[in-house]
Amino acid sequence: MAIISSLMKTEMITVRPNDLVADAARSMAQNNVGAVLVVEDGVLKGILSERDVLIRVVAEGKDPAATHVSEVATTEVISVDIDTHVRKCAEMQFAVGVRHLPVTENGKPVGILSSRDFLAYVAEGLERVIDKLDYAETLGEGEDPYDHIGGSYGK
């Protein structure tokens, strides 16, 4: 069974609690991510997602250029250890309703798993299964679909 380290993003984008929300949002936009980890002295303090910005800043009429990340970030963070099985991560994301799951090793943040990353992983796995089934079916019909690649073996 696959573990989370096989599909998580290790290039996590981080901000500090005292950073401004406007800067954090710019960082999310520039890096094409939907959440940033709030880290201070190597310790995960929270997570700030697009949804946090929308609900806790924009909808409440706060100024992103005057609001600190620590004021609006989610501080009760659900995270997983780097050795957690992928299935458990998916179950946690679904049960808790989070789209971004910080990954830790020895309590320190080392990556993040987004629902988009997970979906890409599942789609890739499905494609491999479908390709294997198609190949097996073709072989069952007495033909090797890759026979033409290196020559026709006497045909």
N, C-alpha and C positions, 0 to 999 in steps of 0.2 A: 504494500500500500504506500502511496506517495506521501511524503511529508511536505509541510509548507515551504521549506527552504527551496524546494524545486520549482516554485512558481512565484514567490514573492518578489517584489521590487526592492532591491538593496540600495538603490539611489533614492533614498527618502529625502523629502524636502522638509526642513525643520525651521521653526521660528522660536523666538524666546517669549516668555510670558509678557515682557514689557514692550515688545514690538507692537506697532500700530496695525490695526486690522487692514487698513488700506494697503500697507506694505505686504502683509501676508496674502491678501487677495491678488495683488500684482504678481507675487511669487507663484501662486497657484496658476494664474493665467499664463505666465511665461513658461512654466514647466508642464502645462497641460495636465494638471492633476486636480482632483476634486477635494483633497484634504491635505493638510500639513500637520506634522507632529509638533507639539509644543514641548520643547526639551530645554532643560536648564541643568548645567553641570553634568551632562550625560544621563540625566534622569528624565523619564517620560512624565511630564506634568499634565498633559492633556492632548486633545486633538481638535483642530479647527477645520470644519468642513464648509463647503459652499452653503449647505443648509443652515449651519450655525450663523454664517454671515447674513443670509437672507432673513432668517427668523429673528435673530437676536440683535441685529444691527439695522438692516434696511427697514424691516417691518415695524421696528420700534422707533424709527426716525433718528437713530444715533448717527453721529458723524464718524465714518470709518477712519478719517484722518486724525480723529481725536480720541478714539476708543482703543484701549489696549487689548491685546489678544486674551490676556488673563481674565478680562471682564466678561467675555462671551464664549470662550472655548469650553468644550465638554471636558470636565475634569475627572469624572468617573469613567475612566477608559476601560473598555473591554479589550484585552490583548491576549495573544497566544505566544507560547514558547516556540522557538524555531523548530523543535522536534515534533510539533503537533501534526497529526495526520490531516490531510486535506479534507477528508470527509467531516471530521470534527469541526474544522474551521467553517465549512459551509453550513453545517448545522447551527453553529453559534451565530453566524451572520444572519441566518434566516430567523432563528428564535428571538434574537435581541433586536433585529431590524436595523442593523448597521451596514453601511456600504463600504466602510474602510476599517480594516483590522490591523492594528499595529502588531508587529512581530518582535519579540524580545529574546535575548539570550543572556542568561544570568542576570535578569532584571533590567538590562540595558536595551534600548531600542536599536534594532539592526535592520529593520525593513518594514514594509507595509503591504498588505494585500487588499486590493480593491475588488469590488464585485465584478468590475470590467476585466481585471486580470483573471479572476476565477472563471468567468464565462469564456474567455479566450482559451484557457487551459482545457475546459470541458469540450469546447468545439473542436480543438485540435485532436483530442483523444477520440472523439466520435468519428472524425475524418479518418484516423488511423484504423479504427475498427471497421468502418465501411470499406476502406481500401483492402483490408485483409479478407473480408468476406467476399468482395468482388473478385479478388485474385483466386481465392479458394474455389469459387463457383466456376471461374474460367478454367482452372486446372481440372476441375471435375468434368468439364466438357471435353477434355482431352487436348487442350491447347495451352501452351505457355505464353501468356501475354507479353513476356519479356524476351521471347526467343528471337525476335527480329533485331534486338539491340546489338548483339554481338555477332550476328550472322544467322543463317537460317538452319544450321545443323543439317546440311544435306538436302534441304528443300529447294 
